[in-house]
């Protein structure tokens, strides 16, 4: 508060002085520059008069006075502000030759009669023969500065009064903000999914959020002020030995990062649940530990989910292995059927072999889909990058499905563009699977008419 009061006083003094001092300095500099400019312009006329009357100019007092009066009138016409300037011409002996006013209106001391003086040498044949002097009164400057000083005192007094009252308002507002922040923090902690507990530096419980109450089985009002270890009982997962007080560990070490630990928490009713605890010191601005915050995360669901994911991976690996094992004898069966089809057979036998071969191919497709699905789940699916004939692939798929719809009033055709290349690079097996699924779905949901597979080239 003392610092605030001092700053308030300094600011009030600055506001009191800044306006009059700024006005005094700026206006004085402006007047000084204007006097120099005006003197430079006026001396030209006087110098011309001396040049035309080189020997008698000192005796032409009346003419020089008329010239000075004329100069004063011209200056009033050319400058924005009319100033009461006193002009005087002197010779080298400091005798007054002429002046625009009869009596000198200024006191020699600038403190008694504030003014600006500017003198310019008068020459004849590069020899100084006299001096031209301009005196400008600064009464208006002094008067206006005093008025601004009074105005500055007024504003400075207002600032001093306001700034003396303002800190109290700020303090009151700060207290309100702290209360609001406390309420907001409590609401936030109540909404957090993890359990949160806080203690003071002695390890006495100060706060439990809703999740902590549910996890421990204790209510906030029951445990307030109790030592943490009376309600927070945890044991090592492997040995089952009780773990030490985390508050004392944090107070001793004052770590810069939370201390994390996996353990088994024993609830109020004796139930044990796996948890991950995170302990962090609460420090003041000086770095001193004034409390401890504990965060508890229930790992029961995470571990159950992990076990389920492991089971899914095991299932997928089993399906991948068993599918691979089934494909080997099935390939042998299909090979033997192809060889048998090359022997001398009756028409009925050849038809039976064809049905068996197509059934085997359908079973192979099913196994391939099952194998790919299991590979995808196990994260082991790899795509090939080999050359293949897209025309032949599409024709084979269409021919296979066309043979399966002979009993339906449905035609399966393909239309391949002439610009489709004969060789592409990719995974023909995956492309065949996608195309077979699309054609099979089209046939499934089409009762009559036509299913057309059209192939074109999007980019050359």
N, C-alpha and C positions, 0 to 999 in steps of 0.2 A: 504493500500500500504506500510506503514511503517513496519508493521508486516511481509509482504512478503519480503521486502528488508532485514530485519534482518535475517529472515530464510535463505534467499539466501546467505548472508555473512557467516552465521554459517555453512551451508552446504559446501560452497566453502572451508572454513578453514578445515573442517573435511576431505574433499577429498584430501586436500594438505598434511595433516599430517598422515592420516591413513595408507597409503602405506609404507612410510619410518619407522614409529614407529612400525608397525606390523612386518616388515622385521627385524628391529633391535632387537626387543624382541625375536622373534622366533629363529633367527639365533644365538643370544647370548646364549639362553638356550640350543640350539643344540650343540654349541661349548663347553659350560660348561659341559654338560653331556658327551660329547665325551672325553674331557680332563680327567674327573674323571674315565671313563672306561679305557682309555689308561693308566692312571697312575696306576690303580689297576692291570693291566696286566703286566706293566713294572717292578713294584716293586718286583714282584715275582722273576724275574731273578736276580735282585740286591741282594735280600735277600738270595737267594741261594749262590751267590758269597760270601757274608759275612759269611754264615754258613760254607763254605768250608775254609775260611781264617779268622778265628775268631780273631786272634791276629795281623795279618799283613795286614788286608784289607785296613787300612788307608794309608799304604805305597805303595799300588798297584795302584797308580794313572793312570799309562798308561793302565793297564788292564781294570780298571773301565771305562776309557775314550773310549777304544775300545768297551766295552760292551754297553756304551751309544750310540755310533755311530751305532752299530749293531741293537740296539733297535729302533733307528730312522728309519733305513732302513726297518726293519720288520713292523713298524707302517705304513710306506708309502705303503707297499704291502697289508695290511689288511684293511685300511680305504679308503672310496670312494674318499675323497678329501685329497690331500697332503697338510699338514700344516707345516709351518716352526716353529717347536717346539724347544725351548731351554731347555735342560735337565741339571740338576746340582745335585751333591751329596755333602753334607756338614756333618761335624762331630758336636758334641754337642757344640763345641766352635765357631760354625758358620764359621769354616775354610773350604774353598772349597777344596774338595778332587779330584773331577773330574767333567768335563762338556763336552758336545758334541761339543761345539764351543769354540774357543780360547778367544774371546772377548764377553762379555755380550751385546747382540744387543738391549736391552730394557732399557728405562729410568725408574727409580724407580717410577715415577708418571704415573699413567694410563692415565692422561689427555694429557701428552706430548707424550706418546707412549702407545696407548691403547692395553691392553693385558689381558689375563686370567692367574691367578696363582693358582696352586693346589699343596699342599705339603703333603707328606706321611712320617710317622715316620719309621725309620729303627731300627730293634731290634736284640739283641743277648741275648739269654737266658732270654727272656721276659723283657729285659732292653733296653730302647731307647738309641741307640748309635749314631744316625745321622738322617739326613732328606734328602728325595728325593723330588725335586721340578721340576714341569713342568711349563714352561712359553709359552703361545701361543699368537702370534701376531694377532691383530684384524684389521690390516690395510685394508684388503679387505672388512671387514664388514663396516668400516667407509666410505670407498670410495663408496661402493654400496648403503649405506644408503643415502649419499649425492646425488647420481645419482637418487635414487627413490624420494628424496625430490624435486629435480628439476622436475621430471616427475609428482609428485603430484601437484606441483605448476602449471604445464601446464594444467593438467586436472581440477584443482580447478578454474583456470582462465576461462577455457572454460565453466565450470558449472556456474560460476558467470555471465558470459556474457549471456549464454542461459537462465538462470533463471531470469535474469533481463528483458529480452525481452519476456519471456514466459507469465508473467502475463498480459502484454498488449494484447498478442494474445488470452489468455483465456478470457479477458474482451470483446474483439471484438467478439469472438465466442459465449460468453454468451449472448451478445446483439442480435446476429443473431438467437440464439436458442429461446430467448424470443419472437422475432418477429415471428418466425415459430410457436411457441406454441400459440401465439395470433391468428394467421391465422387459425391454426388447431382448436382452441377453437371456433372461429367464425363459421367455417364450421360445426363443431359438433353441435353447438347451432342452426344453420340454419336447420339441418337435424332432430332435435328432434321433436317428434310429439306434445309435449306440448309447450305452450307459455312460454317464458322466458323473463323477464325484469330485468335490473339492474339500480340502482340509486347510487348516492354518499351519503355521510353522511347527506347532507342537504335535501335529498329527491328529487334531480333533476335527471331527466331521462338521462341515458348515453347510453343505448342499448336496442333494441327490436329485437328478432329474427323473422324469416319469419312467424312462426305460430302466434306469438303475434301480428304482423301487421294485419294478416288476422282475428284474433279473435276480436281485438279492433277496426279495421277499420282505424287505423292511420298508417302513414309511419314513418320509423325511422328518416328520416331527418326532419319531421314535428315536432316531439316531443322532439328532443334532447335539453337538458337544461331546459325543462319545468318542473314545479312541478308535481309530480306523480298524485296527486288528481285531476288535471285538466282533465286528460284523463281516469284515472282508477276510475270508479264510480261503486260501488257495494252496494247492499241493502240486508237486512236480508230476508231470504226466507219466514218466517212466518209473521213478522210484516211489512216488506217493508220499514223499517227505514234505512237511509244511515249508512254505517259502517265507523268506524274511520280509520285514516291513518295508514296502517300497518307498514310503515317505521318508524314512530315515536315510535310505540309500540316496535318494535325490538330494536331500539337504546336505549330505556329506559331499557328494560329487558335483552338484550343481551343473548338470550336463547342458550342452547347447542344443542337443537334439533329444527327442523323447526316448525313454528307455522302454523297449518293447520286449514282451515275454509271452510265451505260450504256456498255459497251465490249465489246471482243473479247478473250477470254482465250486465251493460247497455252499449251497443256498441255505436260507434259514430253516427250511424243512428237510435238509439233509441231501437233497438232490444234487448230483454232480453234473456239471456241464463244461465242455471245453471252451476256453476263452482265449482271446489275445488281448493282453493288457498293454496300455501305453501310458507312461507316467512322465509328467513334465512339470518343472518348477514354475511357480508364479513369482516374479521378481518385481521389485519397485525400480524407480529410475536409477537408484544408486547400485543396482545389481544385486541387492540383498534378497534372499529367498524369504518371502512372506507367506507362502502357501504352496500347495501341491494340487495338481489336477490329474485325475485318473480317468482314462477312457477304456471302456471294456466292450469288446466285440464278441458276440456269441458266434462260435464257429460250428455249432451243431448242424445248421442248414448247409453251410459251405462244405463241411465234410461229407454230409449225405449226398450232396450234389456231386462232389468229386467221386464218391464211390459209384454213383449212377453213371457218370461219364466214363469211368474205368470199365464198368460193365458193358457199356455201349461199344467201347473200343474193342474189348475182348470179343463181343458178339460179331462185330464187323470183321475182325481178323479171322474168326472162325468161319464166317460165311465166305470170305475170300479164299481161305485154304480149301474148304470143302467144295466150293464151286470149281476151283482149279483141279481138284482130284477127280471130280465127276466128268469134267471135259475130256480127260485123257481116254477113258474107255469109250465115251460117246463118239469121239473122233474115230476110234477103231471100228465101232459099229457102222458109222457112215461110210468109212473106207471099204469095209467088207461089202456093204450093200452096193456101192458103186462097182466093185469088182464083179459081184454076182450079176449085175445088170449087163455086163459085157459078155456073159456066157449065153448059151442057147436056152432060151426060156419061152414058155408059151405066153400068149397075150395076157392071160389071167395072172400068171406068175409075175410078169413084168409090171402089171398094174399094182399088184400087192407090194412089190419092191419099191415102186414109185411112191406109194402112200407111206410106206415105212420110212423112206428116205426123207420125204417132206416133213413127216412128223419128227424125225430126228433133227432136221434143220430148225424146226420151230422150237424144239427143246434146247438146241444149241443157242438160239437167239435168246431164249428165256434165261439160260445160264449166263450168257454174256451180260445181259442186263443186270442180273443178280450180282455177278462179279463186279461190274462197274459200280453198282450202288454200294456194295460193301467196300470197294476201294475208296469211293468218295467219302464215306463215313470214317474210314481209317486214315484218310489223308494220304493215300498212296496212288491216286489216279494220275497217270502220266499220259500225255498226248504224243502221238507219233508225228513225224514230219517226213513223209515219203511221197514219191510220185505215184499218181494213180490216174485212171481214165474216168472222168466224171460222167461221160456219156454211157459207158458200159455199166457203171455203178447204178445210175438212175434206171436204165433199161432192165437190169437184173431185179431191182426192187419192184418195179411195176409189173414185170412178168410173174414174179412170185405171188403178188397179191391178186393179179388177174386170174391166176389159176384157182384162187380160193373163193372167188365170187361167181363161179359158173352157175350156181343155183339161184342167184339173185338177178333181178332185172337191172343190172348195173354194169357199165363198162369202165375199165380202168385203162387210161391211156397216158402217154407222155409226149410232150412237144419240146424238142431241144433245138435251140437256135443254132443257126449255121456258124455264128461267130464264137460259139463256146469252144474254148481250146480243147484239144484232145488230151493234154497232160496238165495236171495241176499238182501242187505240192501241199500236203496236209495230212490229216488223219482220216483215211477212208472208212475205217471201222466205226468211229464215232459218227461220221456223216451218214453212214448207212443206218445206224441206229436211230438217229434223229428223223431221217426220211421215212423209215419204216413205221415209226410211231405216228408221224403225221398222216401217212397214207392209211394206216390202220384205223385211226380216228375218223378220217374222212369216210372210209367205207362203213364204219360202224354207225355213223349218224346220217348216212345217205341210203334211202330205201330204193330209189330208182333213179335212172338218169346216167350221169357220167361223173367220174372223178378224174380230173386232168392234172397231171404234174408238168408244169411248165418251167423250163430252165433257160435262163438268159444271162447276159454279161452286163454287169452294172458299170464296171470301170475297166478299160483296156489297159 
